[in-house]
Amino acid sequence: MRSATACNGATTKSRLGLLALFVVMMAVHLWSLMRFPLPSEDEAWLGSRAWAFLHTGHPFGPLDAGVFDRFEGYWIFFPWLPSWLQSLSLHACAVPALLPLRLLSLGFGLVLLSAIYAIAHRLGGRRLGFLSVLLVSLSPAFLVASHSARLDIMTATLGFLAVALCLNSQSAPVLLNALSGLCVGLAFEVHPYGALYGPTVLSLLWMTSHGSCLHRRSVWGFAGGVVIGLIFYAVMHLVRYPHTYFTLARIAFGPTHMPPILHPGLLLKEIREMSDMLINLYGIPILVVLWAVFHLLRSYSRSAKILLTLIGSLIVGFTLLVRNKLLFYTILLSPAIDLIVAAWLVGLVQQYAPSTSQGAKRRAQRIRHNLLRGAVCGGLIVLYLCPLTRPLSAWWIFAVQEDARVSYQRVQQKLHAVIQPQDSIMASQTFWFGLHEHSYYSWEQLVFYRRYAPGSTLNQALQAFHPDLFIIDDHMRIFISDSGGTHPYSLYLRLPQTELEQFLAHRAQRIAVFDDPAYGAISVWRINWNRQQDKLI
């Protein structure tokens, strides 16, 4: 009876602890949801697509228009599932809005944390689950991903949900592994980088079955789920207009998103970029991660082997499949790193725990041990999460001090002061939310046009779209260059600086220029299309 009472008390405390963690976490995230990060070009791009889906049923928005809509069945190219989900969040909105889209991302973040808890609880119990959720929920990667109306948080949620289903499939191995495979297939539909979870789950199935997974029903269940997801992908994107799909894939993403595994000569470069990305994400606490990995390698426990298989598969997959090692994408693997750190810390606590045989006679020693292990683990957690040691956390702490909504509205007001109601606009996607009533083209359509019409000049591309205004901000300025760099974007997603400057000098007048603390220098050019054509290029 006493044992049962103690067990019930521990369960109640665990639930209260999780509830307290959830309340605090939600308070922090809801307070900072619109304060950080600044509204970005990808959020407006996806928001415009969701808004169009709400009214047309197709995942193709005004910021996609210009080149892609020149092909039959053009609306089949972009992901269907995230556009549908984001359109649901906008259903009650009279105009496109960023807040509902970010709330949806935060909702996916909560599901991701639930999946992390399920994984950790399966491998180490409530204590590991609690600490893992704490570390993930306060990690820079989670803060950025769950506060951005992007596809990364959806992809990561489906991927780790697949892992959780796989590791907790003992009661119904075929069904739960089939659902795991379906999650992987849907993750791929959301974003092609979701493919990295397929080999990850297969590695876990192989490891947990001692190498005999090919003879187990769980693998066939997983494979069946993946096939269902891929059939859904094929029906939504490939079956009706295959030529359009592959042509648009070449125009839009071919040069910048080709998986490194298809370029063996880039392998060393990709490994170096992978290392740089992790160092930039974690800063000094990367030493804590390496130390945790070292200790898990020395462990012979089944949980340690599963965690090492998980992170090893994700890192290898990320290196081979993800061409652009950007901080946005780190949410695809960072929760697994946090799981490893949490597992090491829990093991450290158990290492300092006194022997149960000592009983009440050594109560003082037990208290000292508890204080010591609490101080050690608390110090390591502080080091791991401290903004002063993690550059991205420091950036968040600094940026969140100013409300991003205020910055965005400030820029919108300045733009509205010089834009006329009938003007068509070409600019970064970022400002579309406030200017959605205008005919608004993304500047990236100029790049896509020159791939669509090889040999065409920038002058010809601009004439094809005929915008009244051309707006340049700091984000676009990064991509204006005559010489490409080493990154795929700097090589293949750029506007020739000399051609653009000549065009603006001969055909446009700068009607406004202002500096904004958040968005940098912004210049607005009005193009005079009635002026006689100059032979510029």
C-alpha positions in Angstrom: 0.0 0.0 0.0 2.8 2.4 0.9 4.6 1.7 -2.4 1.5 2.3 -4.4 0.9 5.6 -2.6 4.4 6.7 -3.2 4.1 5.7 -6.9 0.9 7.7 -7.2 2.6 10.7 -5.5 5.5 10.6 -7.8 3.2 10.4 -10.8 1.2 13.4 -9.5 4.4 15.4 -9.0 5.6 14.5 -12.5 2.3 15.7 -14.0 2.4 18.9 -12.0 6.0 19.5 -13.1 5.1 19.0 -16.7 2.1 21.3 -16.4 4.2 24.0 -14.7 6.8 23.6 -17.5 4.1 23.9 -20.1 2.6 27.0 -18.6 5.9 28.8 -18.3 7.0 27.7 -21.7 3.7 28.9 -23.3 4.0 32.2 -21.5 7.5 32.8 -22.8 6.6 31.8 -26.4 3.3 33.6 -26.6 4.9 36.8 -25.3 7.8 36.7 -27.8 5.9 35.1 -30.7 5.5 38.3 -32.7 8.5 40.1 -31.1 11.0 37.7 -32.6 12.1 37.0 -35.3 11.4 39.9 -37.7 8.9 39.0 -40.4 10.9 37.5 -43.2 10.6 36.9 -47.0 9.8 33.2 -46.6 7.0 33.9 -44.2 5.4 36.3 -46.7 6.0 33.9 -49.5 4.3 31.0 -47.7 1.6 33.3 -46.3 0.7 34.5 -49.8 0.4 30.9 -51.0 -1.8 30.0 -48.0 -4.0 33.0 -48.7 -4.4 32.0 -52.3 -5.1 28.4 -51.3 -8.0 29.7 -49.2 -9.6 31.4 -52.2 -8.6 29.1 -55.1 -7.9 25.7 -53.6 -4.4 25.7 -55.2 -1.1 26.1 -53.3 0.1 28.8 -55.6 0.2 32.5 -54.5 0.8 35.9 -56.0 4.5 35.8 -55.0 4.9 32.6 -57.0 3.5 34.2 -60.1 5.5 35.5 -63.0 7.4 32.5 -64.5 5.9 29.4 -63.0 2.3 30.2 -64.2 3.5 30.1 -67.8 3.3 26.3 -67.6 0.2 24.1 -67.8 -0.9 22.8 -64.4 1.7 25.1 -62.6 -0.3 24.9 -59.3 0.8 21.3 -58.7 4.5 22.1 -58.0 4.5 23.6 -54.5 3.7 21.6 -51.3 0.0 21.0 -50.8 -0.2 19.9 -47.1 1.4 23.0 -45.5 -0.5 25.4 -47.7 -3.8 23.7 -46.7 -2.9 23.8 -43.0 -1.8 27.4 -43.1 -4.9 28.4 -45.0 -7.0 26.9 -42.2 -5.3 29.3 -39.8 -6.2 32.3 -42.0 -9.8 31.2 -42.5 -11.2 33.8 -40.1 -9.0 36.7 -41.3 -10.3 39.5 -43.5 -6.8 40.2 -44.8 -3.6 38.1 -44.8 -2.0 38.2 -41.3 1.2 36.8 -39.9 0.0 36.1 -36.3 -2.3 33.1 -37.2 0.5 31.6 -39.3 3.0 31.8 -36.4 0.4 30.4 -34.0 0.2 27.4 -36.3 4.0 27.0 -36.2 3.9 27.2 -32.4 1.2 24.5 -32.3 3.5 22.3 -34.4 6.2 23.1 -31.9 4.1 21.8 -29.1 3.5 18.5 -31.0 7.3 18.3 -31.5 7.8 18.6 -27.8 5.3 15.9 -27.2 7.2 13.6 -29.6 10.4 14.4 -27.8 8.9 13.6 -24.5 7.6 10.3 -25.9 11.0 9.4 -27.2 12.8 10.4 -23.9 10.2 8.7 -21.7 10.6 5.5 -23.6 14.4 5.6 -23.3 14.8 6.9 -19.7 11.6 7.6 -18.0 9.9 10.8 -16.8 13.0 12.5 -15.6 14.7 12.3 -19.0 11.4 13.3 -20.7 11.1 16.4 -18.5 14.7 17.5 -19.0 14.6 16.9 -22.7 11.5 19.0 -23.2 13.1 21.7 -21.1 16.3 21.8 -23.2 14.5 21.6 -26.6 11.8 24.3 -25.7 14.5 26.8 -24.7 16.9 26.0 -27.6 17.7 28.7 -30.1 16.7 26.4 -33.0 13.3 25.8 -31.5 12.7 29.4 -30.7 13.4 30.4 -34.3 11.5 27.6 -35.9 8.4 27.7 -33.7 8.1 31.5 -34.1 8.5 31.4 -37.9 5.7 30.7 -40.5 8.1 28.4 -42.3 8.0 24.7 -43.2 11.0 23.6 -41.0 9.0 23.2 -37.8 6.3 21.1 -39.7 9.0 18.9 -41.2 10.8 18.4 -37.9 7.5 17.6 -36.1 6.5 14.9 -38.5 10.1 13.5 -38.5 10.4 13.2 -34.7 6.8 11.9 -34.5 7.9 9.1 -36.8 10.8 8.4 -34.5 8.5 8.4 -31.4 6.1 6.0 -33.1 8.9 3.7 -34.1 10.4 3.5 -30.6 7.0 3.1 -28.9 5.6 0.5 -31.3 5.8 -2.6 -29.1 2.1 -2.8 -28.5 1.2 -2.7 -32.2 4.3 -2.9 -34.3 2.7 -3.0 -37.7 0.2 -0.2 -37.2 2.4 2.2 -35.3 5.3 1.7 -37.7 3.0 2.2 -40.6 2.0 5.5 -39.1 5.7 6.2 -38.6 6.3 5.6 -42.3 3.3 7.8 -43.2 4.8 10.6 -41.1 8.1 10.3 -43.1 6.2 10.4 -46.4 4.2 13.5 -45.3 7.4 15.2 -44.0 8.8 14.8 -47.5 5.7 16.3 -49.0 6.1 19.3 -46.6 9.8 19.7 -47.5 12.1 17.5 -49.5 14.6 17.6 -46.6 12.1 15.5 -44.7 13.6 12.5 -46.6 16.4 12.4 -44.0 14.0 10.8 -41.5 13.5 7.7 -43.6 17.1 6.3 -43.2 17.0 7.5 -39.6 13.9 5.4 -38.7 15.3 2.4 -40.6 18.6 2.6 -38.7 16.6 2.6 -35.4 14.6 -0.4 -36.6 17.8 -2.3 -37.5 19.5 -1.4 -34.2 16.5 -2.2 -31.9 16.0 -5.6 -33.6 19.7 -6.6 -33.5 20.2 -6.5 -37.3 17.2 -8.7 -38.2 14.8 -6.0 -39.0 14.3 -7.1 -42.6 12.5 -10.2 -41.2 10.2 -8.3 -38.9 6.7 -7.1 -39.7 7.5 -3.7 -38.2 9.8 -2.9 -41.2 7.1 -3.9 -43.7 4.6 -1.7 -41.8 7.0 1.2 -41.9 7.7 0.6 -45.6 3.9 0.5 -46.3 3.4 3.8 -44.5 6.2 5.4 -46.6 4.7 4.1 -49.8 1.3 5.6 -48.9 2.9 8.9 -48.2 4.8 8.8 -51.5 1.7 7.8 -53.4 0.0 10.9 -51.9 3.0 13.0 -53.1 2.8 11.5 -56.6 -0.9 12.1 -56.9 -0.7 15.7 -55.8 2.4 16.7 -57.8 3.6 14.2 -60.4 0.7 12.3 -62.0 -1.2 15.0 -63.8 1.6 17.3 -65.1 5.0 15.5 -64.8 6.7 17.7 -67.4 5.6 20.8 -65.6 6.8 19.5 -62.2 10.3 18.6 -63.4 10.7 21.8 -65.4 9.7 24.0 -62.5 12.0 21.9 -60.2 14.9 22.7 -62.5 14.0 26.4 -62.7 13.2 27.0 -59.0 15.5 24.7 -57.0 17.8 22.8 -59.3 21.0 24.9 -58.9 20.6 25.8 -55.2 19.0 22.6 -53.6 20.7 19.7 -55.4 21.5 17.2 -52.6 25.3 17.0 -51.8 25.1 13.2 -52.2 24.8 13.8 -56.0 28.0 15.8 -55.9 30.7 13.5 -54.4 33.3 16.1 -55.0 31.6 18.4 -52.5 31.7 16.0 -49.6 34.6 17.5 -47.7 33.2 21.0 -48.2 29.8 19.8 -46.9 31.4 18.2 -43.8 33.2 21.4 -43.1 30.0 23.5 -43.5 28.2 21.0 -41.2 30.8 21.5 -38.5 30.6 25.3 -38.9 26.8 25.3 -38.7 26.8 23.3 -35.4 29.5 25.5 -33.9 27.6 28.7 -34.9 24.4 27.2 -33.4 25.9 26.0 -30.1 28.9 28.2 -29.5 30.9 27.2 -26.4 28.3 24.6 -25.2 29.3 22.4 -28.2 31.9 21.2 -25.7 29.1 19.9 -23.5 27.6 18.1 -26.5 30.9 16.5 -27.4 31.5 15.4 -23.8 27.9 14.0 -23.6 28.6 12.0 -26.8 31.9 10.7 -25.4 30.2 9.4 -22.3 27.4 7.8 -24.2 29.9 6.0 -26.4 31.4 4.5 -23.2 27.9 3.3 -22.1 26.7 -0.1 -23.1 23.1 0.6 -22.3 20.4 0.1 -25.0 19.2 3.7 -24.6 22.6 5.1 -25.2 22.9 3.0 -28.4 19.5 4.2 -29.6 20.4 7.9 -29.0 23.7 7.6 -30.7 22.1 5.8 -33.7 19.5 8.6 -33.9 21.9 11.5 -33.9 24.5 9.7 -36.1 21.9 9.0 -38.7 20.5 12.5 -38.6 23.9 14.1 -38.9 25.0 11.9 -41.8 21.6 12.4 -43.5 21.8 16.1 -43.0 25.3 16.3 -44.4 24.4 14.3 -47.5 20.9 15.6 -48.3 20.8 19.3 -47.1 22.6 21.5 -49.6 22.2 24.7 -47.6 23.5 24.4 -44.1 21.4 27.3 -42.8 20.4 27.9 -39.1 16.7 27.6 -40.1 17.2 23.9 -40.9 18.9 23.0 -37.6 15.6 22.2 -36.0 15.6 19.1 -38.2 18.3 17.5 -36.0 18.9 19.8 -32.9 16.2 18.1 -30.7 18.2 14.8 -31.0 21.3 16.7 -29.7 19.3 18.0 -26.8 18.2 14.5 -26.1 21.8 13.3 -25.9 22.7 16.1 -23.5 19.7 15.4 -21.3 20.5 11.7 -21.2 24.0 12.5 -20.1 22.8 14.9 -17.4 20.3 12.3 -16.1 23.1 9.7 -16.0 25.2 12.2 -14.1 22.5 12.6 -11.5 22.2 8.9 -11.1 26.0 8.6 -10.7 26.0 11.0 -7.8 23.0 9.3 -6.1 23.9 7.6 -2.8 23.5 3.8 -2.4 20.1 2.8 -1.2 21.7 0.4 1.3 22.8 3.4 3.4 19.2 4.2 4.3 18.4 6.7 7.0 21.8 6.4 8.7 23.5 8.4 6.1 20.8 11.1 5.7 23.4 13.9 5.9 25.5 12.3 3.2 22.5 11.9 1.0 21.7 15.6 1.4 25.3 16.5 0.5 25.1 14.3 -2.6 21.8 15.8 -3.7 23.2 19.3 -3.3 26.3 18.3 -5.2 24.5 16.6 -8.1 22.0 19.5 -8.2 24.8 22.1 -8.4 26.8 20.2 -11.1 23.8 19.5 -13.3 22.3 23.0 -12.8 25.6 24.5 -13.7 25.9 22.4 -16.9 22.3 23.3 -17.8 23.1 27.0 -17.3 26.2 26.6 -19.4 24.3 24.8 -22.1 21.5 27.3 -22.3 23.3 30.5 -21.3 22.9 33.3 -24.0 26.4 34.6 -23.3 27.9 31.3 -24.5 25.5 30.7 -27.4 25.6 33.4 -30.2 22.1 32.6 -31.4 20.6 32.8 -28.0 22.3 36.2 -27.4 20.9 37.3 -30.7 17.4 36.4 -29.5 17.8 38.1 -26.2 18.9 41.3 -27.9 16.3 41.2 -30.7 13.3 40.4 -28.5 13.8 43.7 -26.7 12.1 45.5 -29.6 8.8 44.3 -30.9 9.2 43.1 -34.4 5.6 44.2 -35.2 6.6 47.8 -34.5 9.6 47.5 -36.8 7.5 46.0 -39.6 4.7 48.5 -39.3 7.2 51.4 -39.2 8.6 50.3 -42.6 5.1 49.7 -44.0 4.1 53.2 -43.1 7.1 54.7 -44.9 6.4 52.6 -48.0 2.7 53.5 -48.0 3.7 57.2 -48.0 5.4 56.9 -51.5 3.4 54.1 -53.1 0.3 54.9 -55.2 -2.8 52.7 -55.2 -2.4 51.5 -58.8 1.4 50.8 -58.6 2.7 47.4 -59.3 5.7 46.4 -57.2 8.8 44.2 -57.4 10.7 43.8 -54.2 11.6 41.3 -51.5 8.7 39.1 -50.5 8.9 40.5 -46.9 6.6 43.5 -47.3 3.8 41.7 -49.1 1.6 41.4 -46.0 1.1 45.2 -46.0 1.0 45.6 -49.7 -1.0 42.5 -50.8 -3.6 44.6 -52.6 -1.0 45.6 -55.2 0.3 43.5 -58.0 3.4 42.4 -56.2 6.3 40.4 -57.8 9.1 38.8 -55.9 12.6 39.9 -57.2 13.5 36.3 -57.4 11.2 36.0 -60.5 14.0 37.9 -62.4 16.4 35.0 -61.7 13.7 32.4 -62.6 13.0 34.3 -65.8 16.6 34.1 -67.0 16.5 30.4 -66.3 13.2 30.1 -68.2 14.6 32.1 -71.1 18.4 31.3 -71.3 20.4 34.1 -72.8 18.0 36.8 -71.8 19.3 39.9 -70.0 18.2 41.5 -66.8 16.7 44.4 -68.8 14.5 41.9 -70.7 13.5 40.2 -67.5 12.4 43.5 -66.0 10.4 44.4 -69.1 8.6 41.0 -68.9 7.2 42.0 -65.5 6.9 45.7 -66.1 6.8 46.8 -62.4 6.1 50.5 -61.6 8.3 50.4 -58.4 11.5 48.5 -57.6 12.3 48.3 -53.9 15.7 47.3 -52.6 16.3 46.4 -49.0 19.2 44.9 -47.2 18.0 41.4 -47.8 17.8 41.8 -51.6 21.1 43.7 -51.6 22.9 40.5 -50.4 22.0 38.9 -53.7 23.1 41.8 -56.0 26.5 41.0 -57.2 28.6 40.5 -60.4 30.8 37.8 -58.9 29.4 34.7 -57.2 30.7 33.5 -53.9 31.1 29.9 -52.7 27.5 29.4 -51.4 24.9 28.0 -53.8 22.7 31.1 -53.3 25.5 33.5 -54.0 26.3 31.6 -57.1 22.9 30.9 -58.6 20.4 33.2 -56.9 21.7 36.7 -57.6 21.1 39.7 -59.8 24.0 41.2 -61.8 24.9 44.4 -60.1 26.3 46.3 -63.1 23.2 45.5 -65.2 20.8 46.5 -62.4 22.6 49.8 -61.7 22.7 50.7 -65.4 19.0 50.0 -65.7 18.0 52.0 -62.7 20.3 54.9 -63.8 18.7 55.1 -67.2 15.1 54.0 -66.6 14.2 54.8 -63.0 14.1 57.6 -60.5 14.8 57.1 -56.8 11.7 58.5 -55.0 12.5 57.5 -51.4 15.4 56.2 -49.4 15.4 55.6 -45.6 17.3 53.6 -43.0 15.5 51.4 -40.7 17.1 49.9 -37.6 15.6 46.5 -38.3 15.5 46.2 -42.1 18.5 48.4 -43.0 18.7 50.8 -45.9 15.6 50.7 -48.1 15.4 52.5 -51.5 12.3 52.9 -53.6 12.8 53.4 -57.4 10.0 54.4 -59.8 10.5 53.0 -63.3 9.6 55.2 -66.3 8.5 52.7 -68.9 7.5 55.5 -71.3 11.1 56.7 -71.7 12.7 55.7 -75.0 14.4 52.3 -74.7 18.1 52.8 -74.0 20.6 50.3 -75.4 22.0 49.4 -72.1 22.9 45.7 -72.5 
